[in-house]
Each structure stands twice: as structure tokens, then as C-alpha cells.
Amino acid sequence: MDLRRFHAAFIEEASEHIEIVENGLMQLEKAPDDAELLNSIFRSAHTIKGSSGTVGLPDISRFTHIMEEILESMRAGELRPAREMISTLLEALDMIKEMVAAVASEEQFPFERCHDLMSRMNALRGLSPADVSVEQAPVAVVAGGSRNRFLIRFTPPQNLFQCGMDPVKFFDELQEMGEISELTCETEHVPRLSELNYEELYLRWTFRLTTDRGEQAIREVFEFIEDDSEISVTPLPESDQDIPLLGKLLVDEGVVDAEDVREALTQQKKLGEILVEQGKTSSAKVNGVLDKQAARQADSFKKAVSTSIRVDLKKLDHLVNLVGEMVIIHSMFHQVMYGQAGQEDELRGNNAERIDTIFSQLQRIGKDIQEGAMALRMLPVGEVFQRFTRLVRELSSSKGKDIELIISGEETELDKGVLEKIADPLVHLIRNSVDHGIEPPDERAAAGKPRQATVYLMAYQMGDAVYIDVKDDGRGLDKEKIIAKALEKGVIQTAVGLSDDDAHNLIMLPGFSTADRITDISGRGVGMDVVKKNIEALNGTVQIRTRKGVGTTISIRLPLTLAIIDGLTVGIGEEVYIIPITSVIESLRPDRKDVNSVSEQGTVVNVRGECIPLIRLHRLLDISCRKTDPREGIVVVTQHDNNKYGFLVDELLGEQQIVLKNLGSATPKVRDIAGGTIMGDGRVALVLDVVGIVAAAQQQLPVRGSEK
């Protein structure tokens, strides 16, 4: 039987536990006496070791075992989690990540790369290479004296939950005593779903325990439920102790005898292959037993019941698409019922009240389904934030700075698609804070600041958007230095009339950097422009707030989701377009006195004392229009990069919620268009990309502070 069928489940489980170990080690460095935290790290490392061995990945199991031994020594008080030790364990964790990645890509990982690190980890425990051979390091041997092995069968009472108990607690206590292995969960007593009582327990377990404790100590674990449970603790004879699970299964099935198994174990091959080669059995019989073993192994990946489940993303996306179709049908229904003037009474007749009720229910149910479906895609930003604790630790160490990262708002949720795409921009921002923003400790002390600097990573929701702030208490942006560098690079020709915000926003231009020298962290002229580009691709915005000598805050505004958005429907000629509401400030029909032509700037509209450049959408989109005079049409005021622009349209058709669709690979990418949607009357409307339109209009509109 090919154990690779279980690798996907292992990769998913291992990834979760790797994250727990990494975050736990970072916290342990700050709280070395936190016993519960150390236990959590140990349990996750132990799970990785056990699971990898179960699915036929002995290299990962053997390597993780050494890491687990260090953690066990910490739990016993023999080792102290000092910074050097934490660094070594983090390095080991990176190696485990690489090995798991090799499993995911079905590549062979060169295990010899682990030898040096394994030797260094053993050295932390005071072991020399002579004490532990890297090649022969045991996987499941726990230090200690004589080891006893027991076969335990545990059938808890059906009302265990109602008694306020959790079966997992018994396993935790047994795990503290030794090594649990070959655990199987019997589920044949679980009733049909219609008869299932979630307050009752229908499972029973069989497993082995290797420990230096006696039988009585094991029974004491169950003493409070012993009278109501079926519990058997059977010492295993020496003849069974050295036979692995497959060997015991083969013996139990009568395929071979115990002596054949022991003889086969003296050879360095897979047990089943050896027995077949010796003519003791056939491949068919071995595979049959392995299939039974696989069923047990599959059960080991099933976790205790929790309030959350994993959902296949393809199924989830399908559900979201169905919700989108429902939104479209709802819009069509509304168009049929209310969109034909003069026919309303004929269509509705005497059923007007009933139709209104049905329509309201459809609207309510559709909204509930939409919100529920979209909520399935929402994930806490903490899944991304936690990885930056280690990043700041390593960057500050390499730069000789003392920096603490403070994270808040980890529970704030974002759409999975958005969340996956913000990690790289955040890396750029944090690297900039560490390299450019934070001063060296001596410089901070001279300025009257604490030697330890602080970087804040915060998330919070306001309305239909999520804000992520990266804030530091460093030196802040130097406006004069930015302007000098911009003039030197020819980015601007004059600084006259350049506001503070405009000067600070220059750092987000491609290739712009104020770094005097290139480092491994920054200074290459890539970074902030990449951040801006990636965030705008998510229909988000980036804002800079800074005070010289006090610090800088980079604030990112992101939509909660990219799939369904609120839009302002506008008409231009015979065409219908949609402008995302998040970019719209207001719409108006200006008075004659408020529209002016400015030399080299084109038409501007005065909105309460502020002159806003006018963008004639029909020209950019190359379509006909009915209103060329803004005093007869409508000006939609939008905002981008803290600047306002007026979009000239013929008419406003209203606000509505739309399902944003990609135009497909057959349609060329147009920077003015973000996607399309289906309207209630069946027409396809294009959704305008405000950022792209403004960029295209820059050929006609001057950059503030520039002579272009």
C-alpha cells in the first residue's frame, strides 16, 4: 500500500503545528517560565514527529525527535530557553518546513543537510557525536530507565461529556507518563445522523503506552470513571514488545509467525518486502493487512470535535458563485416587476401585496445567504501577522537594533483572497520600518528615546473596510531629504507648491529610495511602489502619516471582500458603467461659475473652494456621450492618493450591489476596467478601475509640483 495517499493530510496538519511551534518559541523567549506555553510547543512537535512516522516519512520523524528531546529537557528544568537555544530551534523548524515542502512537491529532501544541525541540537543537551550517531538516531526512544509496554483498551461512559469530562484529558495525562503509539479509534457504535446526540460519546480507543511507570499508575489515571467505563490495561510480553504494528498485524492475521518477523527485522528493508522475498507470505496478503493499517492511520488524523471545520476552497468558491447568481436573479426579478413603467398594475394585478412580501423575503434570504457564504471565506489576519514576530526578531538582530513588535487586532477578519495577497506588502513595510525608520540604540538614547524601539502592527474594521497600520516610533520621514533625492533623480523639476503629503507620497514612486547605500534589507529602489501597486490591485489604498523625530504610520485600507461590491451605476451615451462606491466621495451638477479652463491643466471644477481636475470618461474609454458640458451632465467626485478627480458622466442610474466578474483570459487586460457584472436587465456592465483611469488621465493632467 502506498502511504503517499496520506501525505496531503499530513502536510495540512504539520503546517498548523509548525505555526504553533514557531509562534510559541517566539513567545517563550519573552516568557521562559511559562510551563503551559512550553507544553503546547512540545505537544505540537510531538504530533509532527508521530504523524510523519505514521505516514512513512522517517527522516522528518527522526529529525523532529531530537527537537522534541530538547523541549522535554526544558520541561524537566534541565535546560533553560535562552536566546541562542531558541534560535537553534527556529533554525530546526525551518529545516522541518523545507522537508514538509519537499513532501508537498514530491521531491527527495537531502537528509545529509540536517546532520550538522542535528549535531548542534544534541550538543545543546550535552551530548557529543560519540553519544548519538546522526545516522542511527532513534525515533521513539525516550530517555530513562527500564521501559514497560502496555496494551490499553478504553471505552468511556456514553455520558462522559454530561459529567463535565473530556476524553482528551486522559490521553494528555497518559502522554505525560510516556509514549502513546498505535492508537486506533473504533467508530462502529456511532449512530446515524438522525439519531446522533451531540452530548453523548460513542467512541472507544485501543493503543499502546510505553512508560517507566507501572500498571497501577496507569489505572489511577482512570480512577474517577473506572466504575462506569470498560478499561483494560494489559502488560505486553517481551516477545511482543519488539514487533512493530505491521508485524503484529501479520502475526494476528496468521500470515506469518513472530519468529519470521524478528528475523526480517534484522535486515534494513521494509518488513513486508523482506517477508515476501523469503517466501513467508505473498504481496497480496501483505497489502491486505496494510490496507487495514491504513484505515487506522487515517483515523489518527481526525482531530477532536471543534467548533470549526475545513472547507475545500473549490467548493467554497462554487457556493460564492451561486450566491452571485442569486444576486443577479434578484436584480432581474426587480427589473421585471418594477422596471416597466405603465405595466406595473397589469403585472401585479390583485397579487400586489403577496408579490411584495415574496420579494422582501427573497431580498432578506438572499442577503443572509450572501453574508453567510462570504463569512466562510473570512479568516483572521492573525494568520498572517504572527509570522512577522520572527521577521522583526531576525532583522533587528542583524541590524544591531533592539525592536519589539506589538500586534493588535489579530481577530479582525479579511477575505481569504485578500489575506493571501497582503503578506508581501507587509513584509516590505516592516523591513522599511526596521531599516529606515528605527534608529540605532545609541542614536535613540541621544534623542531622549528608549533604547528599545517599537513597531506596531494593527488591524481594525471600520464600516465595509479593514485598516492595517504599520507604525514605528523611529525618526520619521525627512521631507527635505525626500525632495532633494526627487530633484536629483528628476522625479520632479521643482518643489514649489509641494505639500507635505505630496512630498511624502514621492517615496511610493517606482525606483525611488532615500537609502544612501544598498543593504540586504532595502535601498534597491523597490518596496513602497510594490506595496502601492499590490494594494491598489486589491481595490485598496495606502496613506502615509509621519512626524519627523516621532515616527511614521503607513495605513492600508482594504475592502472586506473582492467578490461582491457596492457600486454607483452611471450612464455614458448608450453604455452603462459602474464605479466602486469605495472610491466615490460625492456626485453633483456644477454651476456655470464653478467650471473653468486652466492653461495646461484642462477643465477644473470648483467644489466648495477646491479645484478638482475633470476627467472626461468618454474620451478615455473612446465612446460617444450625450453630455460634453459638465454643467449639463453629472460630475462624480472620486479620490485616489489623497487627490480628488471629477469623472464626467451623462447620468446617474443609482446604487446597487454587484457581483464582480473577471472578463476572462480571452479579453485583453485594460487598465481602465476592473471587471464586469450582469445587470438586472441582462446587459453586461463594465466596472471602472479608478486607479487605472487616473493613471491614464495623468497624460492630460499635471502632477502637482511638477511642470509635466
C-alpha positions in Angstrom: 0.0 0.0 0.0 1.3 3.5 -0.9 1.3 5.7 2.2 1.6 8.8 0.0 -2.2 8.9 -0.1 -2.0 10.3 3.4 0.7 12.9 2.7 -1.9 15.7 1.9 -3.5 15.2 5.3 -0.1 15.2 7.0 1.1 18.4 5.2 -2.1 20.2 6.3 -1.7 19.1 9.9 2.0 19.6 10.0 1.7 23.2 8.7 -0.7 24.1 11.6 1.7 22.6 14.2 4.7 24.2 12.7 3.0 27.6 13.0 2.1 26.8 16.7 5.7 25.8 17.4 7.1 28.9 15.7 4.8 31.4 17.4 5.3 29.5 20.7 9.1 29.7 20.6 8.9 33.5 19.9 6.7 33.9 23.0 8.8 31.5 25.1 11.8 33.8 24.6 9.9 36.5 26.4 8.3 34.2 28.9 10.8 31.4 29.6 8.9 30.3 32.8 5.6 29.7 31.0 5.1 26.0 31.6 1.8 25.8 29.7 3.3 27.5 26.7 6.2 25.1 26.7 3.8 22.2 26.9 1.9 23.5 23.9 5.1 23.7 21.9 6.1 20.2 23.0 2.7 18.7 22.0 2.9 20.2 18.6 6.4 19.0 18.0 5.4 15.5 19.3 2.5 15.5 16.9 4.7 16.3 13.9 7.1 13.5 14.9 4.4 11.0 15.4 2.4 11.8 12.3 5.4 11.9 10.0 6.4 8.4 11.2 2.8 7.2 10.7 2.7 8.2 7.0 6.1 6.8 6.1 8.3 9.9 6.5 11.1 8.7 8.9 13.5 11.5 8.2 11.1 14.1 9.4 10.2 11.9 12.4 13.9 11.3 13.3 14.8 15.0 13.0 11.8 16.2 14.9 12.5 13.7 17.7 15.8 15.5 18.5 14.0 18.8 18.7 11.4 17.2 20.9 14.1 15.9 23.3 15.4 19.5 23.8 11.9 20.6 24.6 11.5 17.7 27.0 14.7 18.7 28.7 13.3 22.3 29.0 10.1 20.9 30.6 12.2 18.9 33.1 14.1 22.1 34.0 17.4 20.7 32.7 17.7 23.3 30.0 16.8 27.0 30.0 15.2 28.5 26.9 17.9 31.1 26.3 18.1 33.2 23.1 20.8 31.0 21.5 18.7 27.9 22.1 15.6 29.5 20.7 17.5 30.5 17.6 18.7 26.9 17.1 15.2 25.5 17.5 13.8 28.1 15.0 16.6 27.0 12.6 15.5 23.4 13.1 11.9 24.4 12.5 12.9 26.0 9.1 14.5 22.7 8.2 11.3 20.8 9.0 9.4 23.3 6.8 11.8 22.5 4.0 11.3 18.8 4.5 7.5 19.2 4.5 7.7 21.3 1.4 9.7 18.6 -0.3 6.9 16.1 0.5 4.3 18.5 -0.9 6.3 18.9 -4.2 7.1 15.1 -4.2 10.8 15.8 -4.2 13.5 14.0 -2.3 15.0 16.0 0.5 18.8 15.5 1.0 18.8 14.4 4.6 22.5 15.0 4.9 21.7 18.7 5.1 20.3 18.0 8.6 23.4 16.3 10.0 25.2 19.5 11.2 22.1 20.9 12.8 21.3 17.6 14.5 24.7 17.6 16.0 24.3 21.1 17.2 20.9 20.3 18.8 22.4 17.3 20.5 25.3 19.5 21.8 22.7 21.7 23.5 21.7 18.6 25.5 25.4 18.0 26.4 25.7 15.0 24.0 28.8 14.5 21.9 28.8 12.9 18.4 30.1 9.8 20.1 27.0 9.7 22.3 24.5 9.9 19.5 25.1 8.8 15.9 23.3 11.1 13.4 22.5 8.2 11.1 21.3 5.9 13.8 19.4 8.4 16.0 16.4 6.6 17.3 12.9 7.9 16.6 10.8 6.9 19.5 13.2 6.2 22.4 12.6 8.3 25.5 15.5 8.7 27.9 15.0 6.9 31.1 15.4 3.5 32.7 13.6 0.3 32.0 10.6 0.7 29.7 7.3 -1.1 30.2 4.7 -1.5 27.4 1.0 -1.9 27.9 -1.9 -2.5 25.6 -4.8 -0.3 26.7 -8.4 -0.5 25.7 -10.5 2.4 26.8 -14.3 2.6 26.4 -15.5 5.7 28.3 -19.1 6.0 29.6 -21.5 7.4 27.0 -22.5 10.3 29.3 -18.9 11.4 29.8 -19.5 14.9 28.4 -22.5 15.4 30.6 -20.3 14.7 33.6 -18.1 17.6 32.6 -15.2 15.5 31.4 -13.2 15.4 28.2 -11.6 12.1 27.0 -8.7 14.1 25.6 -7.6 14.9 29.2 -7.0 11.2 29.9 -4.7 10.9 26.8 -2.9 14.1 27.8 -2.2 12.6 31.3 -1.0 9.3 29.8 1.2 11.2 27.3 2.9 12.8 30.3 3.8 9.4 31.6 5.3 8.1 28.4 4.8 7.4 24.7 1.4 6.6 23.1 1.6 4.7 19.9 -0.5 2.6 17.5 -3.7 4.4 18.6 -6.9 3.3 16.9 -10.4 4.8 17.3 -13.4 2.5 16.9 -16.5 4.2 15.5 -18.9 1.3 14.8 -21.1 2.4 17.6 -21.7 5.9 16.2 -25.4 6.1 15.3 -27.0 7.5 12.2 -27.0 11.3 12.0 -30.7 11.5 12.7 -30.2 9.5 15.9 -27.0 11.3 17.0 -26.9 13.1 20.3 -24.1 15.6 20.4 -23.9 15.4 24.2 -23.1 11.7 24.2 -19.8 9.8 23.4 -19.9 6.8 21.1 -16.1 6.2 20.6 -13.6 3.7 22.1 -9.9 3.6 21.7 -7.1 1.0 21.7 -3.5 1.9 21.9 0.0 1.1 23.3 1.7 3.0 26.1 5.5 2.8 26.6 6.4 4.1 30.1 8.7 3.5 33.0 5.6 3.6 35.3 3.7 0.5 36.5 0.2 -0.7 35.7 -1.3 0.7 38.9 -0.1 4.3 38.0 -1.9 3.9 34.6 -5.2 2.7 36.3 -5.0 5.7 38.6 -5.5 8.0 35.6 -9.0 6.5 35.1 -9.9 6.1 38.8 -12.7 8.6 38.7 -14.5 6.9 35.8 -13.3 3.3 36.2 -16.7 2.1 37.6 -18.6 3.4 34.6 -16.0 2.5 31.9 -14.6 -0.5 30.2 -10.8 -0.2 30.8 -8.2 -2.9 30.3 -4.5 -2.4 30.9 -2.5 -5.4 29.6 1.3 -5.7 30.0 2.8 -6.8 26.7 5.3 -9.7 27.0 8.8 -9.2 25.8 8.0 -11.3 22.7 5.6 -8.7 21.5 7.5 -5.6 22.5 9.9 -5.6 19.7 7.4 -6.3 16.9 6.1 -3.2 15.1 2.5 -2.7 14.3 2.7 -4.3 10.8 4.5 -7.3 12.1 1.9 -7.8 14.9 -1.0 -7.4 12.4 0.6 -10.1 10.1 1.0 -12.4 13.1 -2.6 -11.7 14.3 -3.9 -12.5 10.8 -2.0 -15.8 10.8 0.1 -14.7 7.7 3.5 -15.3 9.4 4.7 -16.2 12.9 6.5 -13.9 15.4 9.9 -15.5 14.7 9.7 -14.7 11.0 9.1 -11.1 11.9 12.1 -10.9 14.2 14.3 -12.4 11.6 13.1 -10.0 9.0 13.8 -7.0 11.3 17.5 -7.8 11.3 17.6 -6.6 7.6 17.5 -3.0 6.5 14.5 -3.2 4.2 10.8 -2.7 4.5 9.3 -5.5 6.6 6.7 -6.6 4.1 9.2 -6.8 1.2 11.6 -9.0 3.3 8.9 -11.5 4.2 7.7 -11.7 0.6 11.3 -12.2 -0.6 11.8 -15.0 1.9 8.7 -16.8 0.7 7.0 -16.4 4.1 3.9 -14.8 2.5 2.6 -13.1 -0.6 2.4 -9.5 -1.7 -1.4 -9.7 -1.8 -1.6 -10.8 1.8 0.8 -8.1 3.0 -1.1 -5.4 1.0 -4.4 -6.6 2.5 -3.0 -6.2 6.0 -1.5 -2.8 5.1 -5.0 -1.6 3.9 -6.3 -2.4 7.4 -3.4 -0.5 8.8 -4.2 2.5 6.5 -7.7 2.7 7.9 -6.2 3.1 11.4 -3.7 5.6 10.2 -6.4 7.7 8.6 -8.3 7.8 11.9 -5.2 9.3 13.6 -5.6 12.4 11.5 -9.1 13.1 12.7 -9.0 15.7 15.4 -11.3 16.2 18.4 -14.6 17.8 17.6 -14.2 21.6 17.4 -16.4 24.5 16.5 -14.7 24.9 13.1 -14.2 22.7 10.1 -12.0 22.8 7.0 -13.8 23.5 3.7 -12.4 22.7 0.3 -11.8 26.1 -1.3 -13.2 24.9 -4.7 -16.5 24.0 -3.0 -16.5 27.3 -1.2 -15.8 29.3 -4.4 -18.7 27.4 -6.1 -21.0 28.4 -3.3 -19.9 32.0 -3.6 -20.6 31.9 -7.4 -24.1 30.5 -6.7 -24.7 33.4 -4.3 -23.6 35.7 -7.1 -26.1 34.2 -9.5 -28.8 34.7 -6.9 -27.9 38.4 -6.6 -28.2 38.6 -10.4 -31.6 36.8 -10.4 -32.8 39.1 -7.7 -31.9 42.1 -9.8 -33.7 40.6 -12.8 -36.8 40.0 -10.8 -36.8 43.6 -9.6 -36.4 44.8 -13.2 -39.3 42.7 -14.4 -41.6 43.8 -11.6 -40.8 47.5 -11.3 -38.8 48.4 -14.4 -41.5 48.7 -16.9 -43.5 51.9 -16.5 -47.2 51.6 -17.3 -47.2 47.8 -17.0 -46.9 47.6 -13.2 -50.6 47.2 -12.4 -51.1 44.7 -15.2 -48.2 42.6 -14.0 -49.0 42.7 -10.4 -52.8 42.6 -10.5 -54.5 41.6 -7.4 -51.4 39.8 -6.0 -49.5 43.0 -5.3 -49.3 42.5 -1.6 -48.2 38.9 -1.9 -45.6 39.7 -4.5 -44.2 42.5 -2.3 -44.0 40.0 0.6 -42.3 37.4 -1.5 -39.9 39.9 -2.9 -39.0 41.2 0.6 -38.4 37.6 1.7 -36.2 36.9 -1.3 -34.2 40.0 -0.6 -33.7 39.1 3.0 -32.9 35.5 2.4 -30.5 36.4 -0.4 -28.7 38.9 1.8 -28.4 36.3 4.6 -27.1 33.6 2.3 -24.6 36.1 0.8 -23.3 37.2 4.1 -23.1 33.7 5.4 -21.3 32.5 2.3 -18.9 35.4 2.3 -18.2 34.8 6.0 -16.9 31.3 5.2 -14.1 32.9 3.2 -13.2 35.2 6.1 -10.0 34.4 8.0 -8.4 36.3 10.9 -5.5 38.5 9.9 -3.5 36.9 12.8 -2.7 34.0 10.5 -0.5 36.4 8.5 0.5 38.7 11.4 2.1 36.1 13.6 4.9 35.3 11.1 6.2 38.9 11.5 7.3 38.4 15.1 10.2 36.3 13.9 10.9 38.6 11.0 11.4 41.6 13.3 13.5 39.5 15.7 15.9 38.4 13.0 16.0 41.8 11.2 16.6 43.7 14.4 19.4 41.3 15.4 21.1 41.6 12.0 20.9 45.5 12.2 22.1 45.7 15.8 18.8 47.2 16.9 16.5 46.4 19.8 13.0 46.3 18.5 9.8 44.9 19.9 6.8 44.1 17.6 3.4 44.7 19.2 0.5 43.1 17.4 -3.1 44.0 17.9 -6.4 43.2 16.2 -5.4 39.7 15.2 -9.1 38.6 15.3 -10.0 41.1 12.5 -11.2 39.1 9.5 -10.5 39.5 5.8 -11.5 37.6 2.7 -9.0 34.7 2.2 -8.2 36.1 -1.3 -7.3 39.5 0.1 -5.4 38.0 3.1 -3.1 35.9 0.9 -2.0 38.9 -1.1 -1.2 41.3 1.7 1.7 39.3 3.2 4.3 40.5 0.8 3.4 44.2 1.0 3.5 44.0 4.8 7.0 42.4 4.6 8.2 45.5 2.7 6.6 47.9 5.2 8.1 46.1 8.2 11.5 45.9 6.6 11.4 49.6 5.8 10.5 50.4 9.4 13.4 48.3 10.8 16.0 49.6 8.2 14.9 53.2 7.6 12.5 54.1 10.4 14.1 52.8 13.6 17.3 54.4 14.8 20.3 52.6 16.4 20.0 52.3 20.2 22.7 55.0 20.8 21.0 57.5 18.5 17.7 56.9 20.2 19.3 57.4 23.6 20.9 60.6 22.5 17.4 61.8 21.3 15.9 61.0 24.7 14.1 58.0 23.4 14.1 54.5 25.0 16.9 52.3 23.5 14.3 49.7 22.7 12.2 50.8 19.7 8.6 49.6 19.0 6.9 48.6 15.7 3.1 48.3 15.9 1.1 46.1 13.6 -2.5 46.8 14.0 -5.7 45.8 12.2 -9.3 47.1 12.7 -12.5 47.2 10.8 -14.4 50.4 10.1 -17.6 50.1 8.0 -17.1 47.9 5.0 -13.3 48.2 5.1 -10.4 46.8 7.1 -7.5 49.0 8.0 -4.0 47.7 8.7 -1.4 50.1 10.2 2.3 49.6 10.4 3.6 52.2 12.9 7.0 52.8 14.3 8.4 55.3 16.9 11.5 55.9 14.8 13.0 59.0 13.1 10.0 59.7 10.8 10.3 60.8 7.2 12.7 63.7 6.3 10.8 65.9 3.8 13.8 67.8 2.8 15.8 64.7 2.1 13.0 63.2 0.0 12.6 66.4 -2.1 16.4 66.6 -2.6 16.5 63.0 -3.8 13.5 63.5 -6.1 15.1 66.6 -7.7 18.3 64.7 -8.1 16.6 61.8 -9.8 14.4 64.1 -12.0 11.2 62.8 -10.5 10.1 66.4 -10.0 11.5 69.6 -11.5 10.5 72.0 -8.7 9.4 71.7 -5.1 7.4 74.9 -5.2 3.9 74.3 -4.0 4.7 70.7 -2.9 2.7 69.9 0.2 3.9 67.7 3.0 1.6 64.9 1.9 2.8 65.2 -1.7 6.4 65.1 -0.7 5.9 62.0 1.5 4.0 60.2 -1.3 7.0 60.5 -3.5 8.6 57.5 -1.8 5.9 55.4 -3.4 7.1 56.2 -6.9 8.9 53.3 -8.8 12.6 53.2 -8.2 12.6 55.9 -5.6 14.7 55.4 -2.4 16.4 57.7 0.0 18.9 55.0 1.2 22.5 56.1 0.9 23.6 52.5 0.4 22.1 49.2 -0.6 21.7 46.7 2.1 20.3 43.2 2.2 17.1 44.7 3.6 16.4 47.7 1.5 17.7 50.5 -0.6 17.3 48.9 -4.0 14.5 51.3 -5.1 11.8 48.6 -4.9 9.4 48.4 -2.0 6.9 51.2 -1.5 6.0 51.3 -5.1 5.4 47.5 -4.9 3.3 48.0 -1.8 1.2 50.7 -3.5 0.7 48.6 -6.7 -0.3 45.4 -4.9 -2.7 47.2 -2.5 -4.3 49.1 -5.4 -4.7 45.8 -7.2 -6.9 44.8 -4.3 -9.0 48.0 -4.6 -7.3 49.3 -1.5 -5.4 52.5 -0.7 -2.2 53.4 1.1 -1.8 56.5 3.3 1.3 57.9 5.0 1.3 59.8 8.2 4.7 60.9 9.7 6.3 63.3 12.1 10.0 63.9 12.0 11.7 62.6 15.1 8.5 60.9 16.3 7.7 58.1 13.8 5.8 57.0 10.8 2.5 55.2 10.2 1.6 53.5 6.9 -2.1 52.9 6.8 -3.6 50.4 4.4 -7.3 50.4 3.6 -8.7 47.2 2.2 -12.2 46.0 1.1 -13.6 43.2 3.2 -14.1 41.1 0.1 -13.4 41.3 -3.7 -16.3 39.2 -4.9 -19.4 41.4 -4.2 -19.1 45.1 -4.1 -21.3 48.2 -3.9 -21.2 50.3 -7.0 -22.6 53.5 -8.4 -24.2 52.9 -11.8 -23.7 55.6 -14.4 -24.7 56.1 -18.0 -22.4 57.4 -20.7 -24.0 57.5 -24.1 -25.7 54.1 -24.6 -23.3 52.4 -22.3 -23.6 51.6 -18.6 -20.6 51.6 -16.3 -20.1 51.0 -12.5 -17.8 53.0 -10.3 -16.9 51.3 -6.9 -18.6 53.1 -4.1 -15.4 52.9 -2.0 -13.8 55.4 -4.4 -16.7 57.8 -4.6 -17.0 60.9 -2.4 -20.0 62.6 -3.9 -21.7 63.5 -7.2 -23.0 66.8 -8.4 -24.0 69.0 -11.3 -21.8 72.1 -11.1 -22.9 75.7 -11.6 -21.7 77.6 -14.7 -19.4 79.7 -12.5 -17.7 76.6 -11.0 -16.4 75.2 -14.3 -13.2 76.8 -15.6 -10.5 76.0 -18.1 -6.9 76.5 -16.8 -4.0 76.8 -19.1 -2.0 73.5 -19.4 -4.4 71.9 -16.9 -7.6 71.5 -18.9 -11.0 71.8 -17.2 -11.3 72.0 -13.5 -14.4 72.1 -11.3 -14.6 74.2 -8.2 -16.2 72.1 -5.4 -16.6 74.3 -2.2 -13.4 76.1 -2.9 -11.3 73.2 -4.1 -10.4 72.9 -7.7 -10.7 69.3 -9.0 -9.4 68.2 -12.4 -12.2 66.9 -14.7 -11.7 63.6 -16.4 -14.0 63.1 -19.4 -14.6 59.4 -19.3 -16.0 59.2 -22.9 -12.6 60.3 -24.2 -10.6 57.8 -22.2 -13.0 55.0 -23.0 -13.3 56.0 -26.6 -17.1 56.0 -26.7 -19.8 58.5 -27.6 -21.7 60.6 -25.0 -24.7 62.8 -24.8 -23.3 65.4 -22.4 -20.0 67.1 -23.1 -20.6 70.1 -20.9 -20.2 69.3 -17.2 -22.9 71.9 -16.4 -25.4 69.6 -18.2 -24.0 66.2 -17.1 -23.0 64.8 -13.8 -19.6 65.0 -12.1 -18.8 62.1 -9.9 -16.1 63.1 -7.4 -13.6 60.3 -6.7 -10.5 60.1 -4.6 -7.1 58.5 -5.3 -3.8 59.1 -3.5 -5.4 61.8 -1.3 -6.2 63.7 -4.5 -9.7 64.2 -5.9 -10.8 63.9 -9.5 -14.1 64.6 -11.2 -15.5 61.9 -13.6 -17.9 63.4 -16.2 -20.9 61.1 -16.9 -24.2 61.6 -18.6 -26.4 60.4 -15.8 -26.6 58.6 -12.5 -28.7 55.3 -12.6 -28.4 54.5 -8.9 -26.5 52.4 -6.4 -26.6 48.7 -6.3 -24.7 45.6 -5.1 -22.9 43.8 -7.9 -21.0 40.6 -8.4 -17.6 41.4 -9.8 -16.5 39.0 -12.5 -13.2 38.7 -14.3 -13.5 39.4 -18.0 -11.7 36.2 -18.8 -8.4 35.3 -20.5 -9.9 35.9 -24.0 -10.4 39.6 -23.2 -7.2 41.7 -23.2 -6.3 43.4 -19.9 -7.5 47.0 -19.9 -6.1 49.2 -17.1 -9.3 51.3 -17.1 -11.5 48.3 -16.4 -11.6 46.3 -13.2 -14.1 43.6 -14.4 -17.7 43.2 -15.4 -21.1 42.3 -14.0 -24.5 41.3 -15.3 -27.2 43.9 -14.7 -30.9 43.2 -13.9 -31.9 43.7 -17.5 -29.4 41.1 -18.7 -26.9 43.7 -20.0 -23.2 43.4 -19.2 -21.8 46.5 -17.4 -18.1 47.2 -17.0 -16.7 48.1 -13.6 -14.3 51.0 -13.9 -10.8 50.8 -12.3 -10.5 54.3 -10.7 -6.7 53.8 -10.2 -6.2 52.9 -13.9 -8.4 55.8 -15.1 -6.5 58.3 -13.1 -3.2 56.9 -14.4 -4.4 57.2 -17.9 -5.6 60.7 -17.3 -2.1 61.7 -16.0 -1.1 62.2 -19.6 -3.5 65.1 -19.7 -3.4 66.3 -16.1 -0.2 67.7 -14.5 1.4 66.2 -11.4 1.2 68.6 -8.6 4.6 70.2 -8.0 5.7 69.2 -11.5 6.0 71.0 -14.8 5.0 68.0 -16.8 
